[in-house]
Amino acid sequence: MITILGAGVIGLSTALVLAENGHKVKIVAADLPDVAGSDNAPASYASAWAGAHFRPFPAKNEGEKRLATYTFATQKFMNKLAATRPESSVKIIEGVDWLDEPDQFYQKYKGQGIPDFHIYERSQTAKHDDVDPFANVPDCVNWIATYKAWSVNAPLYIQWLYRELMFVYGVEFERRKVSSTKELFVPGVSLVVNCSGNGLQYDGSHDPLCFPIRGQTLLVRPPSAQKYNDATITHQGKDGNWTFIIPRGLNGGWILGGTKQIKETDPKPRQADTEAIIARGKHIFPELLCKNGEFDVKRTNVGLRPAREGGSRVEVEQVGEGAVVHGYGCGGSGYEMSYGMALDISRLVEGVLRKRDSKL
């Protein structure tokens, strides 16, 4: 039996890979996907509140190159789901990035390996008779990237994984809060996969490199006639604010965001944040406004994204009763990295098991 701590998108994806490889798996978590989409999901259960889409990023160091491989593997998986499992809510859409002032890394970025990747710079793009990539784009935008992307309806996606794991693969689920990974080493368990997000450790402490990123977004119902049905757009302003729209599959509305508040833990919606998101949204995405000039807001979402200095931790730790394979600390990129990270975690699990078998 392999026990996984955590039922966020990383833990669920890891369970899927391990179960597909024939392993008996159990997930223990304080929160399970059956609460996703309801007010019963706490902000700490970030996967229940995520926007969940793919957007590329220039890798600035070796650690980020590793993370980029996770996103590419996940993209292949999502493409497959979109084609074969529409009930998963995955949909293939156009991805667009609008940047006011791209840094040196974005200016050199070529989108290696990303389907249909194109870059347009205002200072270098000639206006053709029939095509102007900067038409109907805010004047502040000076750099555009377009590419093939995907989005999911986050609550429905993790609920789909939940049902798939439970009823197809026989994965066991236990709703329980634990105070250490040591608690999970019961008779018959000598391998624990730690997908706790915030880095719970064997001794009950937390990884000191972990920290939350508070994200607040709005779930909106857009007008029926607008151009964003099949596109997700992210605007990076020169003031440091990020404003984005993400369409949710299976008639799940649109996510309008958002905030990236480092080391903030307030689980409740803030009116000031809502007003700021609405103000930016009106300027950047006026097509999503209703006839009265306002957004039709259905819900305010708050999630505490579990980030880690230096990037996610994916490695093996030997402990008294066996081994812990760590897989946590993705911040706001959990969905983007989910399947690729699960493959890497599974690789480490198989290595532990092979080494153990060789000693028998």
Buried (B, 14 or more C-beta within 10 A) or exposed (E): EBBBBBBBBBBBBBBBBBBEEEBBBBBBBBBBBBBBBEEEBBBBBBBBBBBBBBBBBBBEEEEEEBBBBBBBBBBEBBBEBBEEEEEBBBBBBBBBBBBBBBEEEBEEBEBEEBEEBEBBBEEEBEEEEEEEBBEEBBEBBBBBBBBBBBBBBBBBBBBBBBEBBBEEBEBBBEEEEBEBBBBBBEEEBBBBBBBBBBBBBBEEEEBEEBBBBBBBBBBBBBEEEEEBEEBBBBBBBEEEBBBBBBBBBBEBBBBBBBBBBEEBEBEEBBEEBBEBBBEBBBEBBEEBBEEEEEBBBEBBBBBBBBBBEEBBBBEBBEBEBBBBBBBBBBBBBBBBBBBBBBBBBBEBBEEBBEEEEEEE
